[in-house]
Amino acid sequence: MITDPEETDKNELEPNFVYISDHQCASVVNTVKKPRLLVFPKMRVVTIHNGHPGLHPDRRAATALIHTLDTHAGKFLGGCPPGELSLAFLTDAGLARLHADFLADPGVTDVITFAGDPAHGLAGEICVSADAAARQIRPVRSRRVYPERSRRTSKNNFSDELTLYIVHGWLHLAGYDDLAPRAKRKMRSAEARALKLLRAAGCRPRFRFVK
């Protein structure tokens, strides 16, 4: 698992215990004999590593993205396993090295996931290439050649593409794959549903990329 003391950020929300005291809620005390205890569930730790010198990740929003997906885990094969989740933003070269070392394929790719060990509190790791996302938003010069691939470039498009990679990795850890045609269709459907949930929740990270 990738770690870097200077670039790693951990985000964790501990359980909150809220007591309603006599002086705060006098009207409630009249009807309730004992203080009420509200317990909020603990959210997973998300460790973020930025290995791309030109990327400025939205760490808080990226963590919220994972927590939002976790909230809807029941809609996606039970969701990502419990435990700490590592999210790494890398260059093409950095992700290609992992691709070669662990999957025996030196080719460039956009997302790689590594399963963790829930018994030891590790959900897994999602590694994404910021360079790959940047390539996807470049405009096609000739619409006559690739009309269906021509799109306008914007920071939003880059952020949306990188968000898609994170979602894709989370779904892999949840049990989806995209090797066979039928499985790939299920993955694409799950991606669309997950992105729709994130939009509805107002969870859209803004990543800045400087080449």
Secondary structure, DSSP 8 states (H G I E B T S, - for coil): ----TTT-EEE-----EEE--TTT-HHHHTT-SS--EEE------EEEEE--TTEE--HHHHHHHHHHHHHTGGGTTT-S-SSEEEEEEE-HHHHHHHHHHHHS--S--SEEEEEEEGGGTEEEEEEEEHHHHHHHTS--S-TTT-GGG-----HHHHHHHHHHHHHHHHHHHHT---SSHHHHHHHHHHHHHHHHHHHHTT-----EE--
